[in-house]
Amino acid sequence: MAYRPWSPLAEEGAGGASTITPPVLAWNAGQDAAFSPLEWQVVDLARNDGMASLREPGRWAGLHRFIFGERSDPRLADERLETLRRTAVEAWHRGYALHPARITEFLAAGFTKAHLEGLLAVITDRRGTPKARSFA
């Protein structure tokens, strides 16, 4: 059996995985306002999450899990990345119309206003493009 290291940022995009590259931005982010490749991956993965993923699992989610089996939890263990995911999910669905509490949470996680502007610009630019689907 051959071993092939899995890398979500692989240049080939083998296995039906979309190639995730940091976008070329129209705004001048600078070094301190640039996202890492991992953070861009979180933004890209947040595109498939629904607004319901922003709520804490409740009683109905427990019942649903009991009846239909285990469902994956989209929440991330790292608080900073989870805040980025929550902001990106809301931005994918609502564009620039983010809730003020979400903006406050984003800034409290250590991101800057330049991060927020860049994130919203990229997501708004990509919102019109269809989601990549794999039939493999």
Stockholm file with secondary structure:
# STOCKHOLM 1.0

chainA/1-136         MAYRPWSPLAEEGAGGASTITPPVLAWNAGQDAAFSPLEWQVVDLARNDGMASLREPGRWAGLHRFIFGERSDPRLADERLETLRRTAVEAWHRGYALHPARITEFLAAGFTKAHLEGLLAVITDRRGTPKARSFA
#=GR chainA/1-136 SS CCCCCCCTTCSSCGGGCCCCCCCCCSSCCCSTTCCCHHHHHHHHHHTTCCGGGGSCCCHHHHHHHHHHCCCCCCCCSSHHHHHHHHHHHHHHHHTTCCCHHHHHHHHHTTCCHHHHHHHHHHHHHHTTSCCCCCCC
#=GC SS_cons         CCCCCCCTTCSSCGGGCCCCCCCCCSSCCCSTTCCCHHHHHHHHHHTTCCGGGGSCCCHHHHHHHHHHCCCCCCCCSSHHHHHHHHHHHHHHHHTTCCCHHHHHHHHHTTCCHHHHHHHHHHHHHHTTSCCCCCCC
//
